Amino acid sequence: MTKKVKYQQPTIELLVVETEEGFSAGSATVVSPNNNQQIFDEWETLPDDNRVINW
């Protein structure tokens, strides 16, 4: 005969964290990509990757 364990009902806990608006803005850094200290606001566009990937 096996001993029964007392039932403990599951609980749900919720944690709400409020942050100020610029929380992640302070963690970003901008590094100038060239010697003239110019910052470009365009992304490099590379050709589409059309490889077949076997899973």
C-alpha positions as CSV (number, residue, x, y, z in Angstrom):
1,M,0.0,0.0,0.0
2,T,1.4,3.4,-0.9
3,K,1.2,6.4,1.3
4,K,-0.9,9.3,0.0
5,V,0.6,12.8,-0.1
6,K,-1.5,15.7,1.0
7,Y,-2.9,17.7,-1.9
8,Q,-1.5,21.2,-2.4
9,Q,-3.5,23.3,-4.8
10,P,-1.5,25.2,-7.5
11,T,-1.1,28.9,-7.1
12,I,-0.6,31.7,-9.7
13,E,1.6,34.6,-8.8
14,L,2.0,37.8,-10.7
15,L,4.8,40.4,-10.5
16,V,4.3,43.8,-12.0
17,V,7.5,45.8,-12.6
18,E,7.1,49.5,-13.6
19,T,10.0,51.3,-15.2
20,E,10.6,54.8,-16.4
21,E,10.2,55.5,-20.1
22,G,13.9,55.7,-21.1
23,F,15.0,52.4,-19.4
24,S,16.5,50.8,-22.5
25,A,17.6,54.0,-24.2
26,G,20.5,54.3,-21.7
27,S,21.9,50.9,-22.6
28,A,22.4,51.8,-26.3
29,T,25.7,53.0,-27.7
30,V,26.5,54.5,-31.0
31,V,30.0,53.9,-32.5
32,S,31.2,55.9,-35.5
33,P,32.0,53.4,-38.3
34,N,34.7,55.5,-40.0
35,N,37.6,57.8,-39.3
36,N,35.7,61.0,-40.1
37,Q,33.3,60.4,-37.2
38,Q,30.3,60.2,-39.5
39,I,27.3,58.3,-38.4
40,F,25.0,56.9,-41.1
41,D,21.3,56.4,-40.6
42,E,20.8,53.7,-43.3
43,W,21.1,50.0,-42.9
44,E,23.2,48.0,-45.2
45,T,21.0,46.1,-47.6
46,L,22.4,42.7,-48.4
47,P,21.0,40.4,-51.1
48,D,18.3,37.9,-49.9
49,D,19.5,34.6,-48.5
50,N,17.8,31.9,-50.6
51,R,19.5,28.9,-49.2
52,V,17.6,25.7,-48.4
53,I,18.0,24.8,-44.8
54,N,17.4,21.2,-43.9
55,W,16.1,20.7,-40.4
